Amino acid sequence: MIGCASTPDKDSSDPNFIGDYDVIELELVMLNKVDQGTAKFTPKEVGFSFFPQTNIMHLYVKYDMNTVSLYLDEAARGEFKKALESYVEEFKKGELTRAKSQKKAYFGSAKVYMEWGLLAPNYLAQPKLRFEYLFNKENKPYFIAANATSPEIDSKGKDKKNGNGSPAVKLAVSPVQATRLIKLLEQDYLVGLVREKDAASNDFDLPPEEAPSSDTAEYDTEAF
């Protein structure tokens, strides 16, 4: 799995090391899958999690026959977040026209890793995730995160001879859903979750009403 790593030392100099914790499950967000070549939407629940040891976000979804995982590093999350913010801003201003919706990667793009397979992810690729928008049948402009089919690669990033092509994923995001994703993609938010775990590990004192009286309890910390 791309997001996993062997446990580094807590004083690791790796800039991607945020904390020595297992995966943090974030949210399940209802989005929509867009059928290829159509504007038909199918509701899809997309899961989000975060790997503090490697600073990688994991998106996972059941897409057609495949279980699909997308892995976003901090740079990719930044591009995704910036694209969503631009979409929301242009939506508010009424600037999302049909003419501009024809442009691929209108809001930019990001390189991501993808794993996929029928029962579990078994294949690996590194597609470009495009950020654009389209109008649905109700004439509402939805943000789109999509990738073209990409060649399967090996663990060294080389194309596999006679490898499989990755699924072409196309997910639609509404303005209100975009605001939720913007929060999830925010680096300060993710780091904050890890720091909350740090703080929780040092919890000691009981609430004042339950704490031992200073008149009756003294503890010699040196004894420990």
Steps between C-alpha positions, in 0.01 A plus 500: 500500500640839394415686820657250737857502618718334755478683830764774510661638816303778667787741438501412130636772274263393222295813416200279422498344846210660695454250783561141603139385464308254289256614233246762611153442355353836401156491334274323256374763256209456259606606150388389153657282234461626143443225244751522217372688195183616676383747761331226702582514871513202737536563876833379639630493854866601503717433803784723618784403734843636590838336564691718754825309454524592132271806467289321239123526457309194383173520304317173442185414306327205336503601135318276252654156557815629668607605845696819432745680728653840426801626697568874522817652642499851648572665163214314327263587785600864463414497128170321569408750774592801283287362215198449728537851641511647147190301405303622804610858441403496130170331588418779747577763236295322232807462278470129418391511136439209264775628271765473773371158606642355176858564611677200652683565828338845515581521874836324470622146567713290734704183474369226729555130556215260435455139610211289378368145476180296498496402867790707630757733342759284318622729220684831508503805270585869524231692311450873475186606684331781306284766663224645283120529499192394307129573496262221597156444347352756740743761364700513825880536476684229695870490578665196339803301612591259221785302354558328168599134487866475596749213453573266788842559657728295721633595844782696333257710296574332167220406259425129514522312173155362418370664818141600569358846440367683803130585535395839363347652811266798478350642820262797524498740794233760581582840656394388848695174467799702381505700824521173697786373285689829534505451877618138470782600264627781722847412629455690826184299569679169445799601712257620768344152521843354567583764761173417677626142529830630637312702763270209590800279568608745771161532671543448873302725734142428599242779489534729807188356663647149480866575565661397831524774758839664525465469876478120491705393198861569418692321230874485473559512124864414550393158627384405151 
